[in-house]
Amino acid sequence: MATIQEVQEEIVNEFIVFNDWMDRYNHLIEISDDLPLIDGKLKNNEYIIRGCQSKVWLNAEFNNGKIKFTADSDAIITKGIIALLIRVLSDRTPNEIIDAELEFIDRIGLRQNLSPTRANGLLSMIKQVKLYAIAYDAREKKK
Amino acid sequence: MDHTEKYDIEKIRADFPVLEQKVYNNKPLIYLDNGATTQKPLRVIRVVNRYHSELNSSIHRGVHFLSDQATNAYEKARETVRNFINAEKKEEIIFTSGTTGSINMLAFSFGEQFLEEGDEIIISEMEHHANIVPWQMLCERKKTKLKVIPFDDNGVLDLEVYENRITDKTKLISVTHISNTLGTVNPVREMIRIAHKNGIPVMIDAAQSIQHTEIDVQELDCDFLVFSGHKVYGPTGIGVFYGKEKWLELLPPYQGGGDMVDIVTFEKTTYNELPFKFEAGTTNYIGAIGMAAALEYISEIGMKKIAAYESDLLEYALQKLDHSGGITIYGLAPEKASILSFLIDGIHMLDAGMIFDKMGVAVRIGSHCAQPVMQHFNIDGTLRASVSFYNTKQEIDYLCKAIQQVKTMFT
């Protein structure tokens, strides 16, 4: 399995071929289909991420030392963005997720391209992913 | 369309430097977010610049050349505002930080003076949060009650319910003139008449009407009227609180500080006369001067001409959107200003907004600080294109092109 760094490189290479942001958005729309979807029953307030302009639900499951994420959003571009995050961080150990430096976000210009409110939404998603990792890590250490 | 023939749109657009710019890969900026804030004409930019570079001095204080110049200009600005809304007296014009500041001031001063437990205030379902929250805060302080006039699905207020909501406990009615979300022009004159029949004063939130329609406070007979400078082509951080003199005399000051006092001792302070009683501290005098320049500018073009031109644009936009198909418009009152809230069927507003943005089209997305309006329609928000007298039909065409683009990308 590719490392976090390798997956990030892959994403950067996918995006740099597009000069125009419209094409990048089109690409995000395409990859929104790749998002491993959260169970419909979990699309409630308990799984919602606060601070996003669109609705985003995120779930994490811990199995054999690794965390798998599922998610969904009512906005498609947002869905594409979470799909990217999950592609990088899903199926990793809690420590890998906690230590991950998500440089692809800046390298593909995603952060700079989003307005501050939307960039905050992206940060909320990252924070939630990392919080899951911290929680599972703490639980494992207790055992 | 005779009335638009003499309308020199090119000349008007040339007065607004912001509009000339290109965004993202050389796309012309299509600015349709005028409900949030309006752009500034050169005249305002120059006045503000001139006062900062040549005439800056604290008003009402110094006995020197600069202070006199600034004080005179500030008081002249007050006269310009008085004239613009046809207030009876200059003393009835209070400069504030904006609409929000004005409403908070009224909620405090009126609440302190006139409200007791169990009293009621009436607002409408289509208010901006700025005309909801200050009253709720007052209700918590004073244990008073907030009552709401509902609107129908076209965005028209139910005047029958309004009349029924009025009781002998009702102490104040505070409604918006034009809805920032639905564009509805409320029949405020009639509403004021009904309120006065019951001996109740009325505050009009003119934040979204001051730039679109002629306002005559004496003709309306409103007791209070508030608006912001930045929504009427002036600077930010400046606004107006108009109140009939008889009310302003009765209301206690909102904030204490310099300039609003007469004699200060540690035992007791007496307050300055109107309008200074309500202008504590160093006011935003350069903002006031800049706002006056904006009001003079649009007066010269003519509010009637502006209203007619914007009404043409609105009609054109409504037709074009209707032709596009697959669009739901929120707010179809017969009396409507050039504010268009809509959703593209099946497409999230954020997705549409992000594509619009990259095409150079600036609209607002979200609840527009009017969440109860969204609750009425059971939606999270809308796209809002708010059109000003410097926008053009070509820009509306481009908006429709952007809508088409969004549909292609997301369906």
Interface residues (C-beta under 8 A of the other chain):
Chain A: D20 W21 M22 Y25 N26 I29 Q53 S54 K55 D74 A75 I76 I77 T78 R118
Chain B: Y24 N25 H348 L350 D351 M354 I355 K358 M359 I365 G366 D380 M409 F410
